[in-house]
Amino acid sequence: MFINYGSEELHLNTEKVPNYTCKNCASLNTTYLTITLNYFYLYWVPFCATQKNVYTKCENCHQYIDKKQFSNQLDFTYSNIKLNTKIPIWPFSGLFIVIGLILMMYLDKIID
């Protein structure tokens, strides 16, 4: 039996961190903050979101900083960017289909 499943990453937003100096190469205004969303799919239908990833990357030296290692300035910038970043509803479409099918079966049982 052929079962197709896995996970994909969806890019939500990338913005430049203003007035930030990279700790690795000392470059000013070369760091970008990125927000992505991982979701699980089953038979090519996105089922549910599994994890949100937040990180920064310097365009000069390619230093990667994970959310757990953010300084106060990066946390503040993330808070501002998060307000402008909306999670789309389509990564949850498989979950809505399953809930709809269960609801239809329940309503069918009540009507009979």
VOZA-817184 format. One record per residue (C-alpha): x, y, z; residue number from 1; residue in three letters. Coordinates in steps of 0.05 Angstrom, whole numbers, plus 5000, padded with zeros to 4 digits. Layout:
{{X; Y; Z}; NUM; 'ALA'};
...
***
This chain:
{{5000; 5000; 5000}; 1; 'MET'};
{{5026; 5068; 4981}; 2; 'PHE'};
{{5020; 5121; 5036}; 3; 'ILE'};
{{5046; 5190; 5022}; 4; 'ASN'};
{{5062; 5232; 5084}; 5; 'TYR'};
{{5115; 5279; 5109}; 6; 'GLY'};
{{5127; 5350; 5130}; 7; 'SER'};
{{5141; 5415; 5094}; 8; 'GLU'};
{{5165; 5484; 5114}; 9; 'GLU'};
{{5123; 5545; 5097}; 10; 'LEU'};
{{5158; 5613; 5096}; 11; 'HIS'};
{{5115; 5665; 5133}; 12; 'LEU'};
{{5158; 5728; 5137}; 13; 'ASN'};
{{5229; 5755; 5132}; 14; 'THR'};
{{5247; 5826; 5153}; 15; 'GLU'};
{{5312; 5863; 5165}; 16; 'LYS'};
{{5330; 5875; 5238}; 17; 'VAL'};
{{5339; 5951; 5244}; 18; 'PRO'};
{{5401; 5980; 5276}; 19; 'ASN'};
{{5429; 5912; 5295}; 20; 'TYR'};
{{5503; 5896; 5293}; 21; 'THR'};
{{5522; 5824; 5280}; 22; 'CYS'};
{{5560; 5795; 5339}; 23; 'LYS'};
{{5602; 5752; 5294}; 24; 'ASN'};
{{5626; 5800; 5239}; 25; 'CYS'};
{{5607; 5868; 5268}; 26; 'ALA'};
{{5567; 5887; 5206}; 27; 'SER'};
{{5510; 5936; 5216}; 28; 'LEU'};
{{5441; 5924; 5185}; 29; 'ASN'};
{{5458; 5858; 5152}; 30; 'THR'};
{{5415; 5813; 5196}; 31; 'THR'};
{{5347; 5787; 5175}; 32; 'TYR'};
{{5295; 5754; 5220}; 33; 'LEU'};
{{5255; 5697; 5189}; 34; 'THR'};
{{5192; 5663; 5213}; 35; 'ILE'};
{{5172; 5595; 5183}; 36; 'THR'};
{{5119; 5543; 5198}; 37; 'LEU'};
{{5127; 5468; 5192}; 38; 'ASN'};
{{5065; 5428; 5175}; 39; 'TYR'};
{{5048; 5355; 5168}; 40; 'PHE'};
{{5015; 5329; 5104}; 41; 'TYR'};
{{4980; 5264; 5087}; 42; 'LEU'};
{{4968; 5247; 5014}; 43; 'TYR'};
{{4990; 5317; 4993}; 44; 'TRP'};
{{4936; 5349; 5037}; 45; 'VAL'};
{{4965; 5394; 5092}; 46; 'PRO'};
{{4939; 5366; 5157}; 47; 'PHE'};
{{4963; 5409; 5215}; 48; 'CYS'};
{{5019; 5457; 5235}; 49; 'ALA'};
{{5072; 5424; 5278}; 50; 'THR'};
{{5123; 5477; 5294}; 51; 'GLN'};
{{5138; 5551; 5285}; 52; 'LYS'};
{{5212; 5568; 5273}; 53; 'ASN'};
{{5243; 5636; 5286}; 54; 'VAL'};
{{5315; 5652; 5271}; 55; 'TYR'};
{{5361; 5707; 5247}; 56; 'THR'};
{{5415; 5703; 5194}; 57; 'LYS'};
{{5470; 5752; 5177}; 58; 'CYS'};
{{5477; 5763; 5102}; 59; 'GLU'};
{{5550; 5780; 5110}; 60; 'ASN'};
{{5578; 5722; 5151}; 61; 'CYS'};
{{5517; 5675; 5148}; 62; 'HIS'};
{{5514; 5668; 5224}; 63; 'GLN'};
{{5450; 5634; 5245}; 64; 'TYR'};
{{5418; 5651; 5313}; 65; 'ILE'};
{{5360; 5610; 5339}; 66; 'ASP'};
{{5303; 5641; 5379}; 67; 'LYS'};
{{5329; 5611; 5443}; 68; 'LYS'};
{{5393; 5652; 5437}; 69; 'GLN'};
{{5360; 5719; 5421}; 70; 'PHE'};
{{5384; 5782; 5456}; 71; 'SER'};
{{5335; 5834; 5483}; 72; 'ASN'};
{{5339; 5874; 5419}; 73; 'GLN'};
{{5323; 5813; 5376}; 74; 'LEU'};
{{5265; 5793; 5422}; 75; 'ASP'};
{{5237; 5863; 5415}; 76; 'PHE'};
{{5244; 5861; 5339}; 77; 'THR'};
{{5211; 5792; 5337}; 78; 'TYR'};
{{5152; 5818; 5378}; 79; 'SER'};
{{5141; 5874; 5327}; 80; 'ASN'};
{{5148; 5828; 5267}; 81; 'ILE'};
{{5102; 5776; 5298}; 82; 'LYS'};
{{5046; 5827; 5298}; 83; 'LEU'};
{{5051; 5833; 5222}; 84; 'ASN'};
{{5057; 5758; 5209}; 85; 'THR'};
{{4993; 5720; 5199}; 86; 'LYS'};
{{4990; 5644; 5197}; 87; 'ILE'};
{{4947; 5622; 5137}; 88; 'PRO'};
{{4890; 5574; 5149}; 89; 'ILE'};
{{4907; 5525; 5092}; 90; 'TRP'};
{{4960; 5485; 5131}; 91; 'PRO'};
{{4902; 5462; 5175}; 92; 'PHE'};
{{4856; 5441; 5117}; 93; 'SER'};
{{4863; 5366; 5128}; 94; 'GLY'};
{{4843; 5375; 5201}; 95; 'LEU'};
{{4781; 5413; 5179}; 96; 'PHE'};
{{4764; 5358; 5129}; 97; 'ILE'};
{{4768; 5305; 5184}; 98; 'VAL'};
{{4726; 5346; 5232}; 99; 'ILE'};
{{4675; 5357; 5176}; 100; 'GLY'};
{{4671; 5283; 5161}; 101; 'LEU'};
{{4662; 5266; 5235}; 102; 'ILE'};
{{4608; 5320; 5241}; 103; 'LEU'};
{{4572; 5293; 5179}; 104; 'MET'};
{{4573; 5222; 5207}; 105; 'MET'};
{{4547; 5247; 5274}; 106; 'TYR'};
{{4491; 5288; 5242}; 107; 'LEU'};
{{4472; 5229; 5197}; 108; 'ASP'};
{{4466; 5185; 5258}; 109; 'LYS'};
{{4421; 5236; 5294}; 110; 'ILE'};
{{4375; 5246; 5233}; 111; 'ILE'};
{{4364; 5171; 5224}; 112; 'ASP'};
***
